[in-house]
């Protein structure tokens, strides 16, 4: 419990029971960004990894699940609605559900259960063999165009390089006005980007990439060698009635 409270990077062993299904010796750690971070004494968010210590263990084909505490969303519905709308538009987005969470018998209440953006997610969206590209998570609040090192590259410790995102950033910065459309289109799924920007405006996702350079993933899709933007952290959508998407 001390490690679970104080180490937010490494998972500790735990036994998980999901609707009667036992998943012994799984891994758990606390999660949460600036606005949703908590503690075990309050209502923490959790990241569960079923194959952390047993590589053959999964839950209905999933190796990982996120338990979001929803402390910035009293309805516990914003992520559920936002990701569903994104998926209907064809924007890659996590599946969500709800669950009652207990830890060592203590009931923490209702959580938003979210699919992890990992290899399972990438294969489901882009097809078999399409999970090998670089996946970047964008934390607050720097644009990759001017600060590629700020982006969190998944599995960078395994030798992955940022050359691909450096090349996209250089194209956005340096391409001439005449060459810009074609050069950017060659490296970025522009339709996906514009659709995602309009989506952020429509659901008032003020804390995403479009308006706060936060809460987003960028994936280098192997099929066409282009980057795809994906939304993240949508617990504060549909709240600001005074939100002006043109400011």
C-alpha positions as CSV (number, residue, x, y, z in Angstrom):
1,X,0.0,0.0,0.0
2,X,2.9,2.4,0.7
3,X,4.3,1.8,-2.8
4,X,0.8,2.1,-4.3
5,X,0.4,5.5,-2.6
6,X,3.8,6.9,-3.3
7,X,5.1,5.4,-6.6
8,X,2.9,6.6,-9.5
9,X,5.1,5.0,-12.2
10,X,5.6,1.4,-11.2
11,X,2.7,-1.1,-10.6
12,X,2.6,-3.3,-7.6
13,X,1.1,-6.8,-7.4
14,X,-2.6,-7.2,-6.7
15,X,-5.4,-9.7,-7.1
16,X,-8.3,-8.4,-9.3
17,X,-11.8,-9.8,-9.3
18,X,-14.0,-8.5,-12.2
19,X,-17.6,-9.7,-12.1
20,X,-16.5,-12.9,-10.5
21,X,-13.5,-13.4,-12.8
22,X,-10.3,-13.8,-10.8
23,X,-7.1,-12.3,-12.2
24,X,-4.4,-13.0,-9.6
25,X,-1.0,-11.3,-9.5
26,X,-2.0,-8.4,-11.8
27,X,-0.4,-5.0,-11.6
28,X,-1.9,-1.8,-10.3
29,X,-0.7,1.8,-9.9
30,X,-2.4,5.2,-9.2
31,X,-3.0,7.5,-12.2
32,X,-4.3,11.0,-12.7
33,X,-3.2,14.3,-14.3
34,X,-3.0,17.7,-12.7
35,X,-6.8,18.0,-12.1
36,X,-7.6,14.4,-11.3
37,X,-4.8,13.3,-9.1
38,X,-5.9,12.1,-5.7
39,X,-4.7,9.7,-3.0
40,X,-5.8,6.4,-1.4
41,X,-7.5,8.3,1.4
42,X,-9.8,10.0,-1.1
43,X,-10.8,8.7,-4.6
44,X,-7.7,7.7,-6.6
45,X,-7.7,6.7,-10.3
46,X,-6.0,3.4,-11.1
47,X,-4.3,1.8,-14.0
48,X,-4.6,-2.0,-14.1
49,X,-2.3,-4.3,-16.1
50,X,-3.4,-7.9,-16.1
51,X,-0.3,-9.3,-17.7
52,X,2.2,-7.2,-15.6
53,X,3.5,-10.3,-13.9
54,X,1.9,-13.1,-16.0
55,X,2.3,-12.4,-19.7
56,X,-0.4,-14.9,-20.6
57,X,-3.1,-13.3,-18.5
58,X,-5.8,-11.0,-20.0
59,X,-9.5,-10.0,-19.5
60,X,-11.6,-10.7,-22.6
61,X,-8.5,-10.1,-24.7
62,X,-7.6,-6.9,-23.0
63,X,-4.2,-6.6,-21.2
64,X,-5.0,-3.3,-19.5
65,X,-7.9,-1.2,-18.2
66,X,-8.1,2.3,-16.7
67,X,-10.3,3.3,-13.7
68,X,-10.9,7.0,-14.0
69,X,-12.1,8.6,-10.8
70,X,-14.2,11.4,-12.4
71,X,-13.5,13.9,-9.7
72,X,-13.7,16.7,-12.3
73,X,-17.0,15.3,-13.7
74,X,-19.8,14.9,-11.2
75,X,-22.0,13.3,-13.9
76,X,-19.4,10.5,-14.7
77,X,-20.8,10.8,-18.2
78,X,-18.6,13.2,-20.1
79,X,-16.0,10.7,-21.2
80,X,-18.7,8.2,-22.0
81,X,-20.5,10.6,-24.2
82,X,-17.4,12.2,-25.8
83,X,-15.7,9.0,-26.8
84,X,-18.9,7.6,-28.2
85,X,-19.5,10.6,-30.4
86,X,-15.9,10.5,-31.5
87,X,-16.2,6.9,-32.5
88,X,-19.4,7.6,-34.5
89,X,-17.4,10.2,-36.4
90,X,-14.7,7.7,-37.2
91,X,-12.2,9.2,-34.8
92,X,-10.2,6.5,-32.9
93,X,-11.4,6.7,-29.3
94,X,-11.5,4.5,-26.2
95,X,-14.5,2.4,-25.2
96,X,-15.9,3.2,-21.7
97,X,-18.2,1.7,-19.1
98,X,-18.9,2.2,-15.4
99,X,-18.0,0.0,-12.4
100,X,-18.2,0.0,-8.6
101,X,-14.6,-0.2,-7.4
102,X,-13.4,-1.7,-4.1
103,X,-9.9,-2.0,-2.8
104,X,-9.2,-4.3,0.1
105,X,-12.9,-4.2,0.9
106,X,-13.2,-0.4,0.9
107,X,-15.8,0.9,-1.6
108,X,-14.5,3.9,-3.5
109,X,-17.7,4.3,-5.5
110,X,-18.5,4.5,-9.2
111,X,-15.7,4.9,-11.7
112,X,-15.4,5.3,-15.4
113,X,-13.8,2.2,-16.9
114,X,-11.8,3.2,-19.9
115,X,-10.0,1.1,-22.5
116,X,-6.3,1.8,-22.6
117,X,-4.7,3.2,-25.7
118,X,-2.3,0.4,-26.2
119,X,-1.5,-2.4,-28.7
120,X,-4.9,-4.0,-28.3
121,X,-6.6,-0.6,-29.0
122,X,-4.4,0.0,-32.1
123,X,-5.0,-3.4,-33.6
124,X,-8.8,-3.0,-33.1
125,X,-8.8,0.4,-34.9
126,X,-6.2,0.0,-37.5
127,X,-6.0,-3.8,-38.1
128,X,-3.7,-6.6,-37.5
129,X,-0.1,-5.7,-37.9
130,X,-0.9,-2.0,-37.5
131,X,0.2,-1.7,-33.9
132,X,3.9,-1.2,-34.5
133,X,4.0,2.5,-35.1
134,X,5.2,5.2,-32.6
135,X,2.5,6.3,-30.1
136,X,2.9,9.7,-28.5
137,X,0.9,11.1,-25.6
138,X,0.6,14.9,-25.4
139,X,0.7,16.2,-21.8
140,X,0.0,19.8,-20.9
141,X,0.9,22.2,-22.5
142,X,3.4,22.4,-25.3
143,X,2.8,21.9,-29.0
144,X,4.9,19.1,-30.6
145,X,5.6,21.4,-33.5
146,X,8.0,23.4,-31.3
147,X,8.7,20.9,-28.6
148,X,8.9,17.3,-29.7
149,X,10.8,16.2,-26.6
150,X,7.8,17.3,-24.5
151,X,5.7,14.4,-26.0
152,X,5.7,11.1,-24.2
153,X,6.8,8.4,-26.6
154,X,5.5,5.0,-25.5
155,X,8.2,2.3,-25.2
156,X,11.0,4.7,-25.8
157,X,13.1,2.7,-23.4
158,X,13.0,-0.1,-26.0
159,X,14.9,2.0,-28.5
160,X,12.2,3.8,-30.3
161,X,13.2,7.1,-31.9
162,X,11.4,10.4,-32.5
163,X,12.6,11.0,-36.0
164,X,9.1,10.6,-37.4
165,X,7.5,13.3,-35.3
166,X,10.6,15.5,-35.7
167,X,10.0,15.3,-39.5
168,X,6.3,16.2,-39.2
169,X,7.1,19.1,-36.9
170,X,9.8,20.4,-39.4
171,X,7.3,20.1,-42.3
172,X,4.7,22.1,-40.4
173,X,7.2,24.8,-39.4
174,X,9.3,25.1,-42.6
175,X,7.3,24.1,-45.7
176,X,6.5,27.0,-48.0
177,X,3.0,28.2,-48.5
178,X,2.9,26.6,-52.0
179,X,4.2,23.2,-50.8
180,X,2.5,23.1,-47.4
181,X,-0.7,21.3,-48.3
182,X,0.9,18.5,-50.1
183,X,3.9,18.0,-47.8
184,X,1.7,18.0,-44.7
185,X,-0.8,15.6,-46.2
186,X,2.0,13.2,-46.9
187,X,2.8,13.0,-43.2
188,X,-0.5,13.7,-41.5
189,X,-4.0,12.5,-42.0
190,X,-5.4,16.0,-42.5
191,X,-9.0,15.0,-42.6
192,X,-8.7,13.3,-39.3
193,X,-7.0,16.4,-37.8
194,X,-9.6,18.8,-39.1
195,X,-12.4,16.6,-38.0
196,X,-10.9,16.3,-34.5
197,X,-10.5,20.0,-34.3
198,X,-14.2,20.5,-35.2
199,X,-15.1,17.8,-32.7
200,X,-13.2,19.5,-29.9
201,X,-15.1,22.7,-30.7
202,X,-18.5,21.0,-30.9
203,X,-18.2,19.3,-27.5
204,X,-16.4,22.2,-25.8
205,X,-13.2,20.1,-25.2
206,X,-11.3,23.1,-24.0
207,X,-8.6,20.9,-22.4
208,X,-7.7,19.0,-25.6
209,X,-5.1,19.6,-28.3
210,X,-7.1,22.2,-30.2
211,X,-7.6,24.7,-27.4
212,X,-5.1,23.9,-24.6
213,X,-2.4,21.7,-26.3
214,X,-3.3,18.9,-23.8
215,X,-4.9,15.5,-23.6
216,X,-4.2,13.9,-27.0
217,X,-2.5,11.0,-28.6
218,X,-0.6,11.1,-31.9
219,X,-0.1,7.7,-33.6
220,X,2.2,7.0,-36.6
221,X,0.0,4.7,-38.6
222,X,2.1,2.1,-40.5
223,X,-0.5,1.5,-43.2
224,X,0.1,4.8,-44.9
225,X,3.1,6.3,-43.0
226,X,1.0,9.2,-41.7
227,X,0.1,10.5,-38.2
228,X,-3.4,10.3,-36.7
229,X,-4.7,12.4,-33.8
230,X,-6.8,10.8,-31.1
231,X,-8.7,12.6,-28.2
232,X,-8.0,11.9,-24.6
233,X,-9.0,13.2,-21.1
234,X,-12.5,14.2,-22.1
235,X,-13.9,14.5,-18.5
236,X,-14.5,18.2,-18.8
237,X,-16.4,18.5,-22.1
238,X,-19.9,20.0,-22.3
239,X,-19.3,22.1,-19.2
240,X,-18.4,25.6,-20.2
241,X,-21.6,27.2,-21.5
242,X,-19.6,30.4,-22.4
243,X,-17.0,28.5,-24.4
244,X,-16.2,30.4,-27.7
245,X,-14.5,28.1,-30.2
246,X,-13.4,31.1,-32.3
247,X,-11.3,32.8,-29.5
